[in-house]
Amino acid sequence: MKIGILNSHNQDYLHYVNACKNLKVDYQVINFIGKDWLSECEKSGCDGFLVRPPCDFPERKAMYDERLIFLAEKMKKPIYPGLGESLFYENKRALVNWLDYYKLPHPKTFVLGSRKEAMDFVEKAKYPFVSKSAIGSSASGVLIVKNKFQAKILVNQFFGWGITGLTRGKTYWHWVKKKWLLPALGSEQKHYMIVQEFCPLLWEHRLIRIGDSYFGYKKVVGKNGFASGSGFAEWGKPPMEVLEKVREWTDMLGIRSMAIDVFETKNGEFLINEMQTVFGNKVTPLLSFDGKAGRFVYRNHQFEFEEGVFTIPLTYELRVLDFIECLKAEGIK
């Protein structure tokens, strides 16, 4: 068996390279952002391809996604993670379609595609509500909109101040090395607006599935009112009913690699906030309670706890091993 590793504009794909080396898996890096990507894939002899989409600029993500669609749908090549979840990775505009269509519990979210629709929304909206950028992690690109005046300014930023062709878009700010707050130039969002109802939180659970391995911890709400990006985690046994829901949701969607951020609200609801098929883990391990690190494994229709650290380095080895099992299930040896 030979695995292809699709490169990108950043160096994250090297985690796949290191995982394959550690596991002694035959692999080849494909220059997926180069002009000869198609012929490289065809000539590589790879049985499947490991995917790590970019998440910095919308245009880079769009080009990568277009090639990924062609690779999976027209060339019929197995990819991991799968096509659907790779397309809505770091794309909240696309994710809401999945949440709505499959009737997964989540805060009411709308993608507003015209200035008129957006202005009509803010006239009747319940405040506060949340405005989100399509791309952005750790609460970057998330704004709590407190009143109609603020909302109308945002609408004009997204859709222009009356002349659509001169729309510059909304520019978000981000922290660089936790030292400098700089504008994220080149990733402006324009001609659509993503809005979401505001949910008062107790905390946010991050629940993770990779193959048959499950992990989880709490993101604690920080001073800015957000749990994502607060930098605070709380360990303990995740709510098993929610872990079971994660298994059911991912089985229904046919997804093998996914981090799901679930709001636990003050009203006692569990609502999906984000779903990311590729994710980092700055905290290690990703599951720990009663002083024991480990994972849950789903066997014989129940979750069983296994002690140990299974997420080093960065869960990539688990993904490679699961992809190999998926390929074997398709008869590839």
Buried (B, 14 or more C-beta within 10 A) or exposed (E): BEBBBBBBBEEBBBBBBBBBEEBEBEBBBBEBBEEEBBEBBEEBEBBBBBBBBBBBBBEBBEBBBEBBEBBBEEEEBBBBBBBBBBBBBBBBBBBBEBBEEEEBEBBEBBBBEEBEBBBEBBEEBEEBBBBBBBBBBBBBBBBBBEEEEBBBBBBBBBBBEEEEEEBEBBBBEBEEEEEEEEEBEEBBBBEBBBBBBBBEBBBBBBBBBBBBBBBBBBBBBBEEBBBBBBEEBEBEEBBEEBBBBBBEBBEEBEBBBBBBBBBBBEEEEBBBBBBBBBBEBEBEBBBBBEEEBBBBBBEEEEBEBEEEEBBEEBBBBBBBBBBBEBBEEEEEE
